[in-house]
Structure formats: structure tokens, C-alpha cells
Amino acid sequence: MKDYIASAITHEGSIRVIAADTTALVNEAQRLHGMTPVACAALGRALTGASILGRMLKGYDDSVTLQIDGGGPIGRVVAVSDGRSNVKGYVDNPLVDLPLRADGKLDVGGAVGRDGRLVVVKDLNMKEPYIGQVPLVSGEIAEDLTSYFATSEQLPTAVALGVLVDRDYSVKAAGGFVIQLLPGAEEADIERVEKAIAEIPAVTTMLSEGATPKSIVERLLSGYEIDYFDDMETKYLCGCGKERMARALISIGADELRRLIDEDGRAELRCHFCNTAYEFDRAELEELLAAAKK
């Protein structure tokens, strides 16, 4: 079954919910990066958050990037989504391994660290991208995104993200939701949202038991008349290619390309997002050098 995102708003326009099942795309990230469970959980949460933020973009060609660097052993966590919720991402250290927390759960906060910032970059195809950043709250990612919404978007928001990794390192369930109180929400709406959030099980528990993004939306908005937007498929899609890597080589400049040709006679570039390696022989590098001199 394909991953998808369901989004809805209450009929009177006071509450918005976006919920996602990202199990397949996080499995694809795991296949590409060969991560430990804690690294998979960290990247999977970030990818899920990015896919939901991508659903919020107005244009299909817009993009949003999450950059998390908390000073922990995992290094940076990067996740990117376009306006179609096609996502990609990586962590600096996919092999980081930490003991489980005292409650038996993966120590994502310990891997990510808490001494740093969450940076959200929105490229809306304008002159300059919009950049919002907040200090990390916990390094657990969902809480940090909640803080971002409250600070940068100034919308009362709750974010839940989860990744359940099996013993064979495959992903049994992954997903998340965002619920927001919109301008015009009343005190009764706040109370109902707080009650729904307090009572709802973990996202991975619901997905493991057969829940869908739509049923999660319905659970969060129980008692409300709901207006749905179109569902959107979400998937892991890198979009790299040799032409893009060639442009990266040209961008290093003629002098550096000349040194590369003289010293190595070849080059290999590996994509951060999908681990695909692209090789360039001497003749190809000479062509790129000529292009760099123009």
C-alpha cells in the first residue's frame, strides 16, 4: 500500500489536521542508508515531518528543508520535501548506536542532542527563501517542530511523529500528524483538542493496529463536521543524476577541476540522499573544465 497524507479542516474553520502514513518511504530510506534503529527513527521522524510540511506548501515546485544539529553523535539530520510531499534526507552518522532509554524506547534525543537548533528553510520560488529557526527543545524532533510552529508560525500546534523499527531493522510502522488551532478557535475547541491529544495512542501503535491517516484525522476531530482536502501520496524520491553531479563539479571552479584532473584523473561523487555513486573519467572532467572556463 502506498504512503499517503490526509488533511482536513473542521467545517467552521477552527482546527486543521494533517496525518501521514510514511512506513514505505522510511523503509526506503533505511534500505538506502543502512541505518541503526536509532538513526532510522531520527531520520524517519524528520522525513515524516518534512512530508507534512510539504503538504502545507502552496506550490508543487516549492520546497521545505529541515536541518537539525543538536551536537549529538548522529551529527546533522536533514530532510527535504517538495510541494508534492516527495521527500529525501540523510543523517551524518547512520551507524550511531546508543542504549535504549530507561523506558525501553530508542534514544533519539540522545543521538540528536539538545544543544543546537532546528532550522526550517522554505523555498517558495521567490528572491530569498524563508528561514525560521528555534533552539532544540528535546532533540526528539516532534517537540522541536511543535516549538517551531509556536515561535515562527505563531500557531498553537501539536506534532506527533513515530517510527517503529523491527528486530531485523525494517520499519514496521512510521507516520505522524499535525493538529493546529486556527484563528477563530474558541476555548471549547482548545479543550477538545487537548483532550483528543491526551487520549490518542502513539502514532505507530495506531498504524500497527490498522489505522489510516484518515482514521487518525477522524479520531482527532471526533464530534466535528470535517471537510477533507484531497489525499496526497508521499514517497522517498531523490531526483539526483549525473547531470546534476556534473554541475556540482563545474561549481568548484576551473582551478580545482584542473588539480583534480592532474592529481587523480577521475572523480567519484556520491549522493548524500540516496548513496548513488557517479564516476567521471578524465575525458569527462576535461569537458567540465572547458565548461567551467566559459
C-alpha positions as CSV (number, residue, x, y, z in Angstrom):
1,M,0.0,0.0,0.0
2,K,1.3,3.5,-0.9
3,D,2.0,6.0,1.8
4,Y,-0.3,9.0,1.8
5,I,-1.2,12.1,3.7
6,A,-4.8,13.0,4.7
7,S,-5.6,16.6,5.5
8,A,-8.8,18.2,6.8
9,I,-10.3,21.2,8.5
10,T,-13.3,21.5,10.7
11,H,-16.3,22.8,8.9
12,E,-16.2,26.1,10.8
13,G,-12.5,26.5,10.1
14,S,-11.1,26.5,13.6
15,I,-8.9,23.4,13.5
16,R,-6.7,21.8,10.9
17,V,-5.2,18.3,10.9
18,I,-2.7,16.7,8.6
19,A,-1.9,13.0,9.2
20,A,0.6,10.8,7.3
21,D,1.5,7.1,7.0
22,T,5.1,7.1,5.9
23,T,6.0,3.4,6.6
24,A,7.1,2.6,3.0
25,L,9.2,5.8,2.5
26,V,11.0,5.3,5.8
27,N,11.7,1.7,4.8
28,E,13.2,3.0,1.6
29,A,15.4,5.5,3.5
30,Q,16.5,2.6,5.6
31,R,17.3,0.5,2.6
32,L,19.3,3.3,1.0
33,H,21.3,4.3,4.1
34,G,21.6,1.1,6.1
35,M,20.9,2.9,9.4
36,T,20.9,1.6,13.0
37,P,17.4,1.7,14.6
38,V,18.0,5.0,16.5
39,A,19.4,6.7,13.3
40,C,16.4,5.3,11.3
41,A,14.0,6.6,13.9
42,A,15.6,10.1,13.9
43,L,15.7,10.3,10.1
44,G,12.2,8.7,9.8
45,R,10.7,11.3,12.1
46,A,12.4,14.1,10.2
47,L,11.2,12.8,6.8
48,T,7.7,12.4,8.1
49,G,7.7,16.0,9.5
50,A,9.1,17.2,6.2
51,S,6.4,15.4,4.2
52,I,3.6,17.0,6.3
53,L,5.2,20.5,5.9
54,G,5.5,19.8,2.2
55,R,1.7,19.2,2.1
56,M,1.3,22.6,3.6
57,L,3.2,24.3,0.7
58,K,1.0,26.2,-1.8
59,G,3.0,25.3,-5.0
60,Y,4.2,21.9,-6.2
61,D,7.6,23.4,-7.1
62,D,8.1,24.9,-3.6
63,S,10.3,23.0,-1.1
64,V,10.9,22.9,2.6
65,T,14.1,21.7,4.3
66,L,14.5,20.6,7.9
67,Q,18.0,20.9,9.3
68,I,18.6,19.6,12.8
69,D,22.0,19.8,14.5
70,G,21.9,19.2,18.2
71,G,25.6,18.4,18.8
72,G,24.8,14.7,19.3
73,P,26.7,11.7,17.9
74,I,24.3,11.4,14.9
75,G,25.5,14.8,13.6
76,R,23.1,16.6,11.3
77,V,19.7,15.3,10.4
78,V,18.5,16.7,7.0
79,A,15.1,16.1,5.4
80,V,13.7,17.8,2.3
81,S,10.2,17.8,0.8
82,D,8.8,19.4,-2.3
83,G,5.2,20.6,-2.7
84,R,4.1,17.1,-3.7
85,S,5.5,15.6,-0.5
86,N,8.3,13.8,-2.3
87,V,10.9,13.5,0.4
88,K,14.6,12.7,0.8
89,G,17.1,13.0,3.6
90,Y,20.2,11.8,5.4
91,V,22.0,11.8,8.7
92,D,25.7,12.4,9.1
93,N,26.3,9.2,11.1
94,P,23.8,6.5,10.1
95,L,25.7,3.9,12.2
96,V,25.3,5.7,15.5
97,D,24.2,3.3,18.3
98,L,23.0,4.1,21.8
99,P,21.5,2.1,24.6
100,L,17.7,2.2,24.9
101,R,16.2,4.7,27.3
102,A,15.1,3.7,30.7
103,D,11.5,3.3,29.3
104,G,12.8,0.9,26.7
105,K,12.4,3.3,23.8
106,L,15.1,4.4,21.2
107,D,17.1,7.3,22.5
108,V,16.5,9.7,19.6
109,G,17.1,12.8,21.7
110,G,20.4,11.4,22.9
111,A,21.5,10.7,19.4
112,V,20.4,14.1,18.0
113,G,21.5,16.1,21.1
114,R,19.8,19.1,22.5
115,D,22.5,21.8,22.2
116,G,21.6,23.3,18.8
117,R,18.8,24.5,16.6
118,L,16.1,23.3,14.2
119,V,16.2,25.3,11.0
120,V,13.3,25.3,8.6
121,V,14.1,26.6,5.1
122,K,11.1,27.3,2.8
123,D,11.9,27.9,-0.9
124,L,8.8,29.5,-2.3
125,N,10.4,30.4,-5.6
126,M,10.8,34.0,-4.5
127,K,14.0,36.0,-4.4
128,E,15.0,34.8,-1.0
129,P,14.0,31.6,0.9
130,Y,12.1,32.0,4.2
131,I,14.3,30.8,7.1
132,G,12.9,30.1,10.5
133,Q,14.9,28.6,13.4
134,V,14.3,27.7,17.0
135,P,16.5,26.2,19.8
136,L,16.0,22.5,20.2
137,V,13.7,21.5,23.0
138,S,14.4,17.8,23.3
139,G,16.1,16.6,20.1
140,E,13.1,14.2,19.8
141,I,12.1,16.2,16.6
142,A,8.3,16.3,17.2
143,E,8.6,18.6,20.2
144,D,11.1,20.7,18.3
145,L,8.7,21.1,15.4
146,T,5.9,22.0,17.9
147,S,8.2,24.7,19.2
148,Y,8.9,25.9,15.6
149,F,5.2,26.3,14.8
150,A,4.6,28.2,18.0
151,T,7.5,30.5,17.5
152,S,7.9,31.1,13.8
153,E,4.4,30.4,12.5
154,Q,2.6,31.6,15.7
155,L,0.0,28.9,15.5
156,P,-0.8,26.7,18.5
157,T,0.2,23.3,17.2
158,A,0.8,19.8,18.4
159,V,3.1,17.5,16.4
160,A,3.4,13.7,16.8
161,L,5.9,11.6,14.9
162,G,6.8,8.0,15.3
163,V,9.0,5.2,13.8
164,L,8.7,1.6,14.9
165,V,11.8,-0.4,13.9
166,D,11.7,-4.2,13.9
167,R,14.4,-6.5,15.1
168,D,15.6,-7.1,11.5
169,Y,16.0,-3.2,11.2
170,S,13.0,-3.0,8.9
171,V,10.4,-0.4,9.6
172,K,7.1,-1.8,11.0
173,A,5.3,1.5,11.1
174,A,6.0,5.2,10.6
175,G,3.9,8.2,10.5
176,G,2.7,11.3,12.2
177,F,0.2,14.1,12.5
178,V,0.0,17.9,13.0
179,I,-3.1,19.4,14.6
180,Q,-3.4,23.2,14.6
181,L,-5.7,25.7,16.2
182,L,-6.5,28.3,13.6
183,P,-7.5,32.0,14.1
184,G,-11.1,32.0,15.4
185,A,-10.7,28.9,17.5
186,E,-12.6,29.2,20.8
187,E,-11.9,28.0,24.3
188,A,-14.1,24.9,23.8
189,D,-12.0,24.0,20.7
190,I,-8.8,24.3,22.7
191,E,-10.2,22.0,25.4
192,R,-11.4,19.4,22.9
193,V,-8.1,19.4,21.1
194,E,-6.1,19.0,24.4
195,K,-8.4,16.1,25.4
196,A,-8.0,14.4,22.0
197,I,-4.2,14.7,22.1
198,A,-4.1,13.3,25.6
199,E,-6.2,10.3,24.8
200,I,-4.9,9.3,21.4
201,P,-2.4,6.4,21.3
202,A,1.1,6.6,19.8
203,V,1.0,7.0,16.0
204,T,2.9,3.8,15.4
205,T,0.5,1.9,17.7
206,M,-2.4,3.1,15.7
207,L,-0.8,2.3,12.4
208,S,0.3,-1.1,13.6
209,E,-3.3,-1.8,14.5
210,G,-4.6,-0.9,11.1
211,A,-5.3,2.8,11.4
212,T,-5.0,5.0,8.3
213,P,-4.3,8.7,8.1
214,K,-8.0,9.4,7.6
215,S,-9.0,7.4,10.6
216,I,-6.4,9.3,12.7
217,V,-7.9,12.6,11.4
218,E,-11.3,11.4,12.4
219,R,-10.1,10.4,15.8
220,L,-8.5,13.7,16.5
221,L,-11.6,15.6,15.2
222,S,-14.2,13.4,16.8
223,G,-17.5,15.2,17.1
224,Y,-16.7,17.8,14.5
225,E,-18.1,18.1,11.0
226,I,-15.0,17.6,8.8
227,D,-14.1,19.0,5.4
228,Y,-11.4,16.9,3.7
229,F,-8.8,18.1,1.2
230,D,-7.5,15.7,-1.5
231,D,-5.3,13.0,-0.2
232,M,-1.6,13.2,-1.4
233,E,0.8,10.4,-2.0
234,T,4.1,10.7,-0.2
235,K,7.2,8.9,-1.2
236,Y,11.0,8.9,-1.0
237,L,12.3,10.4,-4.2
238,C,15.9,11.7,-4.6
239,G,15.9,13.0,-8.1
240,C,19.7,13.1,-8.4
241,G,21.5,12.3,-11.6
242,K,24.9,12.5,-13.4
243,E,24.0,15.9,-14.9
244,R,23.3,17.4,-11.5
245,M,26.6,16.0,-10.2
246,A,28.4,17.4,-13.3
247,R,27.0,20.9,-12.4
248,A,28.4,20.4,-8.9
249,L,31.8,19.7,-10.2
250,I,31.7,22.7,-12.5
251,S,30.8,24.8,-9.5
252,I,34.1,24.1,-7.7
253,G,35.8,26.2,-10.4
254,A,38.4,25.7,-13.1
255,D,41.5,25.7,-10.8
256,E,40.1,22.9,-8.6
257,L,39.0,20.9,-11.6
258,R,42.4,21.2,-13.1
259,R,44.0,19.9,-9.9
260,L,41.6,17.0,-9.8
261,I,42.5,16.0,-13.4
262,D,46.2,16.3,-12.8
263,E,46.3,14.5,-9.5
264,D,43.6,11.8,-9.9
265,G,42.5,11.8,-13.5
266,R,39.0,10.8,-12.3
267,A,36.3,11.7,-9.8
268,E,33.6,9.9,-7.9
269,L,30.7,11.8,-6.3
270,R,28.2,10.1,-4.0
271,C,24.8,11.5,-3.4
272,H,24.0,12.2,0.2
273,F,20.4,11.4,-0.2
274,C,20.4,8.0,-2.0
275,N,24.1,6.9,-1.8
276,T,24.3,6.5,-5.6
277,A,27.9,6.9,-6.8
278,Y,28.6,8.8,-10.1
279,E,32.0,8.4,-11.8
280,F,33.7,10.8,-14.1
281,D,36.7,9.8,-16.2
282,R,39.5,12.1,-17.4
283,A,37.8,12.9,-20.7
284,E,34.5,13.9,-18.9
285,L,36.4,16.0,-16.4
286,E,38.2,17.8,-19.3
287,E,34.8,18.6,-20.8
288,L,33.6,20.0,-17.5
289,L,36.8,22.1,-17.2
290,A,36.1,23.7,-20.5
291,A,32.6,24.5,-19.4
292,A,33.9,26.0,-16.1
293,K,36.2,28.3,-18.1
294,K,33.4,29.8,-20.1
